[in-house]
Amino acid sequence: MSDVDYTLIPVKSKPLRKYRKGSKYDPILDAFILGEANLVQVSIVDKDANYLRIQLNKRIEDRSLGNIKVSVINNVVYLEKS
């Protein structure tokens, strides 16, 4: 058998996972929040509507923006203030 050089270090607990602090979808939500419209249509070039809905919902949940709803109708994404 070959010898392997290694080190074992005792720890009290595993570190918490680090997440990104922002997203490329945050400016969309920020613009909607600051805007006066209660219902807007959102589109991004080369992004599927359902994919965009999932990403926006993740950001809404992470940022605790429960007053914003995302829906997809006929492959078009809509943001709505409730």
C-alpha positions as protocol buffer text, in pm:
chain_id: "A"
residue {
  index: 1
  type: MET
  ca { x: 0 y: 0 z: 0 }
}
residue {
  index: 2
  type: SER
  ca { x: 113 y: 351 z: -70 }
}
residue {
  index: 3
  type: ASP
  ca { x: 134 y: 608 z: 204 }
}
residue {
  index: 4
  type: VAL
  ca { x: -105 y: 904 z: 191 }
}
residue {
  index: 5
  type: ASP
  ca { x: -25 y: 1229 z: 364 }
}
residue {
  index: 6
  type: TYR
  ca { x: -337 y: 1359 z: 542 }
}
residue {
  index: 7
  type: THR
  ca { x: -454 y: 1564 z: 838 }
}
residue {
  index: 8
  type: LEU
  ca { x: -767 y: 1527 z: 1053 }
}
residue {
  index: 9
  type: ILE
  ca { x: -890 y: 1837 z: 1234 }
}
residue {
  index: 10
  type: PRO
  ca { x: -1164 y: 1809 z: 1497 }
}
residue {
  index: 11
  type: VAL
  ca { x: -1453 y: 2058 z: 1462 }
}
residue {
  index: 12
  type: LYS
  ca { x: -1761 y: 2131 z: 1673 }
}
residue {
  index: 13
  type: SER
  ca { x: -2006 y: 2166 z: 1381 }
}
residue {
  index: 14
  type: LYS
  ca { x: -2029 y: 2207 z: 1006 }
}
residue {
  index: 15
  type: PRO
  ca { x: -2040 y: 2565 z: 875 }
}
residue {
  index: 16
  type: LEU
  ca { x: -2364 y: 2699 z: 734 }
}
residue {
  index: 17
  type: ARG
  ca { x: -2393 y: 2711 z: 358 }
}
residue {
  index: 18
  type: LYS
  ca { x: -2328 y: 3053 z: 209 }
}
residue {
  index: 19
  type: TYR
  ca { x: -2571 y: 3190 z: -48 }
}
residue {
  index: 20
  type: ARG
  ca { x: -2535 y: 3469 z: -296 }
}
residue {
  index: 21
  type: LYS
  ca { x: -2660 y: 3799 z: -164 }
}
residue {
  index: 22
  type: GLY
  ca { x: -2823 y: 3903 z: -487 }
}
residue {
  index: 23
  type: SER
  ca { x: -2953 y: 3785 z: -819 }
}
residue {
  index: 24
  type: LYS
  ca { x: -2972 y: 3911 z: -1174 }
}
residue {
  index: 25
  type: TYR
  ca { x: -3351 y: 3898 z: -1130 }
}
residue {
  index: 26
  type: ASP
  ca { x: -3353 y: 4144 z: -836 }
}
residue {
  index: 27
  type: PRO
  ca { x: -3355 y: 4454 z: -1062 }
}
residue {
  index: 28
  type: ILE
  ca { x: -3678 y: 4328 z: -1222 }
}
residue {
  index: 29
  type: LEU
  ca { x: -3846 y: 4298 z: -884 }
}
residue {
  index: 30
  type: ASP
  ca { x: -3705 y: 4631 z: -765 }
}
residue {
  index: 31
  type: ALA
  ca { x: -3835 y: 4811 z: -1073 }
}
residue {
  index: 32
  type: PHE
  ca { x: -4177 y: 4652 z: -1027 }
}
residue {
  index: 33
  type: ILE
  ca { x: -4192 y: 4747 z: -660 }
}
residue {
  index: 34
  type: LEU
  ca { x: -4097 y: 5108 z: -733 }
}
residue {
  index: 35
  type: GLY
  ca { x: -4332 y: 5132 z: -1032 }
}
residue {
  index: 36
  type: GLU
  ca { x: -4693 y: 5240 z: -1008 }
}
residue {
  index: 37
  type: ALA
  ca { x: -4847 y: 4957 z: -1212 }
}
residue {
  index: 38
  type: ASN
  ca { x: -5015 y: 4675 z: -1020 }
}
residue {
  index: 39
  type: LEU
  ca { x: -4985 y: 4429 z: -1308 }
}
residue {
  index: 40
  type: VAL
  ca { x: -4697 y: 4401 z: -1556 }
}
residue {
  index: 41
  type: GLN
  ca { x: -4583 y: 4161 z: -1825 }
}
residue {
  index: 42
  type: VAL
  ca { x: -4220 y: 4043 z: -1796 }
}
residue {
  index: 43
  type: SER
  ca { x: -4006 y: 3898 z: -2071 }
}
residue {
  index: 44
  type: ILE
  ca { x: -3637 y: 3819 z: -2101 }
}
residue {
  index: 45
  type: VAL
  ca { x: -3476 y: 3727 z: -2430 }
}
residue {
  index: 46
  type: ASP
  ca { x: -3404 y: 3353 z: -2461 }
}
residue {
  index: 47
  type: LYS
  ca { x: -3567 y: 3261 z: -2127 }
}
residue {
  index: 48
  type: ASP
  ca { x: -3865 y: 3030 z: -2105 }
}
residue {
  index: 49
  type: ALA
  ca { x: -4166 y: 3173 z: -1920 }
}
residue {
  index: 50
  type: ASN
  ca { x: -4183 y: 2887 z: -1671 }
}
residue {
  index: 51
  type: TYR
  ca { x: -3810 y: 2911 z: -1598 }
}
residue {
  index: 52
  type: LEU
  ca { x: -3847 y: 3285 z: -1537 }
}
residue {
  index: 53
  type: ARG
  ca { x: -4146 y: 3224 z: -1309 }
}
residue {
  index: 54
  type: ILE
  ca { x: -3944 y: 2980 z: -1098 }
}
residue {
  index: 55
  type: GLN
  ca { x: -3649 y: 3218 z: -1067 }
}
residue {
  index: 56
  type: LEU
  ca { x: -3869 y: 3515 z: -974 }
}
residue {
  index: 57
  type: ASN
  ca { x: -4059 y: 3308 z: -718 }
}
residue {
  index: 58
  type: LYS
  ca { x: -3728 y: 3203 z: -558 }
}
residue {
  index: 59
  type: ARG
  ca { x: -3621 y: 3566 z: -527 }
}
residue {
  index: 60
  type: ILE
  ca { x: -3963 y: 3670 z: -391 }
}
residue {
  index: 61
  type: GLU
  ca { x: -3940 y: 3399 z: -127 }
}
residue {
  index: 62
  type: ASP
  ca { x: -3577 y: 3481 z: -36 }
}
residue {
  index: 63
  type: ARG
  ca { x: -3659 y: 3851 z: -4 }
}
residue {
  index: 64
  type: SER
  ca { x: -3990 y: 3793 z: 181 }
}
residue {
  index: 65
  type: LEU
  ca { x: -4192 y: 3984 z: -79 }
}
residue {
  index: 66
  type: GLY
  ca { x: -4518 y: 3801 z: -14 }
}
residue {
  index: 67
  type: ASN
  ca { x: -4726 y: 4079 z: -168 }
}
residue {
  index: 68
  type: ILE
  ca { x: -4601 y: 3995 z: -522 }
}
residue {
  index: 69
  type: LYS
  ca { x: -4745 y: 3710 z: -727 }
}
residue {
  index: 70
  type: VAL
  ca { x: -4594 y: 3559 z: -1041 }
}
residue {
  index: 71
  type: SER
  ca { x: -4809 y: 3381 z: -1295 }
}
residue {
  index: 72
  type: VAL
  ca { x: -4768 y: 3237 z: -1644 }
}
residue {
  index: 73
  type: ILE
  ca { x: -5053 y: 3254 z: -1892 }
}
residue {
  index: 74
  type: ASN
  ca { x: -5005 y: 3148 z: -2255 }
}
residue {
  index: 75
  type: ASN
  ca { x: -4626 y: 3141 z: -2207 }
}
residue {
  index: 76
  type: VAL
  ca { x: -4618 y: 3502 z: -2081 }
}
residue {
  index: 77
  type: VAL
  ca { x: -4500 y: 3596 z: -1730 }
}
residue {
  index: 78
  type: TYR
  ca { x: -4700 y: 3845 z: -1524 }
}
residue {
  index: 79
  type: LEU
  ca { x: -4608 y: 4015 z: -1196 }
}
residue {
  index: 80
  type: GLU
  ca { x: -4897 y: 4133 z: -980 }
}
residue {
  index: 81
  type: LYS
  ca { x: -4908 y: 4335 z: -658 }
}
residue {
  index: 82
  type: SER
  ca { x: -5168 y: 4209 z: -415 }
}
